[in-house]
Amino acid sequence: MSDYAKSVGPRISKQVLKLRDRRLLEGAMATGALVALADKRLAVEESLALQAVLANAELLKIYDRELALSLYTRHIDRIRSDFAAGKEEAMRAIRVCSEDIEAAELIIQVGIAIAKADSEFSLSELEMIAEICAVIGVEGIDMLGLTGVSPRAMH
């Protein structure tokens, strides 16, 4: 499991404690599912990274872990059964979080944690995070330098 997944919680917890809304949990789990399946396969490390984020992010600790994993699994199943429809459903859940910059940052950090879980930031994962950034109105994939990957690496 990546160190990033373990470290993401403390960095974001102080700035997003006020966002105790289930819509945020839904958006975060949708992001996790989209990034995990960006390469059309689900790695065990990605699911473990999601669990680490749930355990370490103060904001996400307030939610029932079973509810969070249920939302994540629902998105995984929907994306696997019909990628286009599942992706659109997940993007709708993510779009709701675009109204708050702190929620948007958390959404992106969840995606990055999942992408880095297997120690390989693939092009398909970078592209999916870029799409998520566009949906929530964040310019550029390397928001706040979190990916550690140059945007040029996508081209």
KAHU-V754131 format. One record per residue. N is the residue number from 1. RES is the residue in one letter. PHI is phi in whole degrees, -180 to 180 (999 if undefined). OMEGA is omega as a letter, one per 40 degrees, with the letter a starting at -180 (none if undefined). Layout:
# KAHU-V754131
n->{N & N}
res->{RES & RES}
phi->{PHI & PHI}
omega->{OMEGA & OMEGA}
This chain:
# KAHU-V754131
n->{1 & 2 & 3 & 4 & 5 & 6 & 7 & 8 & 9 & 10 & 11 & 12 & 13 & 14 & 15 & 16 & 17 & 18 & 19 & 20 & 21 & 22 & 23 & 24 & 25 & 26 & 27 & 28 & 29 & 30 & 31 & 32 & 33 & 34 & 35 & 36 & 37 & 38 & 39 & 40 & 41 & 42 & 43 & 44 & 45 & 46 & 47 & 48 & 49 & 50 & 51 & 52 & 53 & 54 & 55 & 56 & 57 & 58 & 59 & 60 & 61 & 62 & 63 & 64 & 65 & 66 & 67 & 68 & 69 & 70 & 71 & 72 & 73 & 74 & 75 & 76 & 77 & 78 & 79 & 80 & 81 & 82 & 83 & 84 & 85 & 86 & 87 & 88 & 89 & 90 & 91 & 92 & 93 & 94 & 95 & 96 & 97 & 98 & 99 & 100 & 101 & 102 & 103 & 104 & 105 & 106 & 107 & 108 & 109 & 110 & 111 & 112 & 113 & 114 & 115 & 116 & 117 & 118 & 119 & 120 & 121 & 122 & 123 & 124 & 125 & 126 & 127 & 128 & 129 & 130 & 131 & 132 & 133 & 134 & 135 & 136 & 137 & 138 & 139 & 140 & 141 & 142 & 143 & 144 & 145 & 146 & 147 & 148 & 149 & 150 & 151 & 152 & 153 & 154 & 155}
res->{M & S & D & Y & A & K & S & V & G & P & R & I & S & K & Q & V & L & K & L & R & D & R & R & L & L & E & G & A & M & A & T & G & A & L & V & A & L & A & D & K & R & L & A & V & E & E & S & L & A & L & Q & A & V & L & A & N & A & E & L & L & K & I & Y & D & R & E & L & A & L & S & L & Y & T & R & H & I & D & R & I & R & S & D & F & A & A & G & K & E & E & A & M & R & A & I & R & V & C & S & E & D & I & E & A & A & E & L & I & I & Q & V & G & I & A & I & A & K & A & D & S & E & F & S & L & S & E & L & E & M & I & A & E & I & C & A & V & I & G & V & E & G & I & D & M & L & G & L & T & G & V & S & P & R & A & M & H}
phi->{999 & -75 & -65 & -61 & -61 & -73 & -92 & -66 & -58 & -59 & -69 & -105 & -60 & -65 & -84 & -127 & -59 & -75 & -91 & -97 & -122 & -61 & -60 & -66 & -61 & -61 & -64 & -66 & -71 & -64 & -62 & -57 & -67 & -62 & -70 & -61 & -101 & -58 & -96 & 70 & -140 & -107 & -89 & -55 & -59 & -69 & -68 & -66 & -64 & -62 & -64 & -65 & -63 & -61 & -78 & -108 & -88 & -52 & -61 & -82 & -64 & -71 & -91 & -64 & -61 & -64 & -63 & -60 & -66 & -65 & -64 & -60 & -63 & -61 & -67 & -57 & -61 & -66 & -66 & -66 & -77 & -154 & -54 & -63 & -68 & -65 & -64 & -63 & -62 & -64 & -64 & -62 & -64 & -71 & -57 & -59 & -83 & -73 & -74 & -128 & -62 & -68 & -66 & -61 & -64 & -61 & -57 & -66 & -65 & -62 & -59 & -66 & -60 & -68 & -63 & -84 & -57 & -97 & 64 & -135 & -92 & -76 & -59 & -64 & -70 & -60 & -64 & -67 & -65 & -62 & -63 & -64 & -57 & -63 & -65 & -95 & 80 & -101 & -82 & 79 & -72 & -92 & -53 & 58 & 71 & -75 & -76 & 74 & -121 & -68 & -56 & -65 & -65 & -79 & -97}
omega->{a & i & a & a & i & a & a & a & a & a & a & a & a & a & a & a & a & a & a & a & a & i & i & i & i & i & i & a & i & i & i & a & a & a & i & a & a & i & i & i & a & i & i & a & a & i & i & i & i & i & i & i & i & a & a & i & a & a & a & i & a & a & i & a & i & i & a & a & i & i & i & a & i & i & i & a & a & i & i & a & i & a & a & a & i & i & i & i & i & i & i & i & i & a & i & a & a & a & a & a & i & i & i & i & i & i & a & i & i & i & a & i & i & a & a & a & a & i & i & i & a & i & i & i & i & i & i & i & i & i & i & i & a & a & a & i & i & a & i & a & a & i & i & i & a & a & a & a & i & i & i & a & i & a & none}
